[in-house]
């Protein structure tokens, strides 16, 4: 009766077979990289560009930093940080 079930009993010699040339799945998933977009100009130009990028579906308006003054009179900047994956 035991011989009938022998094929279901694991064979100890098959326990640690290694697939040749295999790589961990994690190495195949690219690491996200942060990129920074910086807009510098008049407040009208910066806000207009943010709105155009939103209309194009690139970034939500709320994803940008608030307008920050620069050292130049009449000039502001806003920053967007995005995570992108390589290749």
C-alpha positions in Angstrom: 0.0 0.0 0.0 2.9 2.5 0.8 4.4 2.0 -2.7 1.2 3.4 -4.2 1.8 6.8 -2.3 5.6 6.9 -2.7 5.4 9.4 -5.6 3.8 11.9 -3.2 6.6 11.6 -0.6 9.2 14.3 -1.2 12.6 13.1 -2.3 15.3 14.6 -0.1 17.7 14.8 -3.1 15.2 17.2 -4.8 15.0 19.7 -2.0 17.6 22.3 -3.1 17.7 22.4 -6.8 19.0 25.7 -8.2 17.8 27.1 -11.5 20.9 27.9 -13.6 21.4 31.6 -14.5 18.5 32.8 -12.3 18.5 36.2 -10.8 16.5 37.5 -7.9 13.3 39.3 -9.1 14.2 42.4 -7.0 17.2 43.1 -9.2 14.9 43.3 -12.2 12.8 46.0 -10.8 14.4 49.4 -11.3 14.9 51.7 -8.3 12.8 54.9 -8.5 15.0 58.0 -8.9 13.9 61.4 -7.7 14.1 64.3 -10.2 13.5 67.9 -9.5 11.8 70.4 -11.9 12.4 74.0 -11.1 10.5 76.9 -12.6 11.9 80.3 -12.2 10.4 83.5 -13.6 7.6 86.0 -13.0 4.8 84.7 -10.9 2.5 84.9 -14.0 4.9 82.9 -16.1 5.5 80.2 -13.4 1.8 79.8 -12.6 1.0 79.7 -16.3 3.5 77.0 -16.9 2.2 75.0 -13.9 -1.3 75.2 -15.4 -0.1 74.1 -18.9 1.7 71.1 -17.4 -1.4 70.2 -15.5 -3.6 70.5 -18.6 -1.1 68.2 -20.4 -1.6 65.7 -17.5 2.0 65.9 -16.4 1.5 67.1 -12.8 -1.3 68.3 -10.6 -1.1 71.9 -9.6 -1.0 70.9 -5.9 2.2 68.8 -6.5 4.3 72.0 -7.0 5.7 73.9 -4.1 4.2 77.3 -3.2 5.8 80.2 -5.1 9.0 81.2 -3.4 10.7 84.5 -3.9 14.3 84.5 -5.3 17.0 87.0 -4.8 16.0 88.8 -8.0 13.2 91.4 -7.8 9.9 90.2 -9.4 11.1 86.7 -9.7 9.7 83.5 -8.0 10.4 79.9 -8.2 8.4 76.7 -7.7 9.7 73.1 -7.5 8.2 69.8 -8.4 9.9 66.5 -7.2 8.9 63.3 -9.0 10.0 59.7 -8.7 10.8 58.1 -12.0 12.0 54.7 -12.9 14.9 54.2 -15.2 14.6 52.3 -18.5 
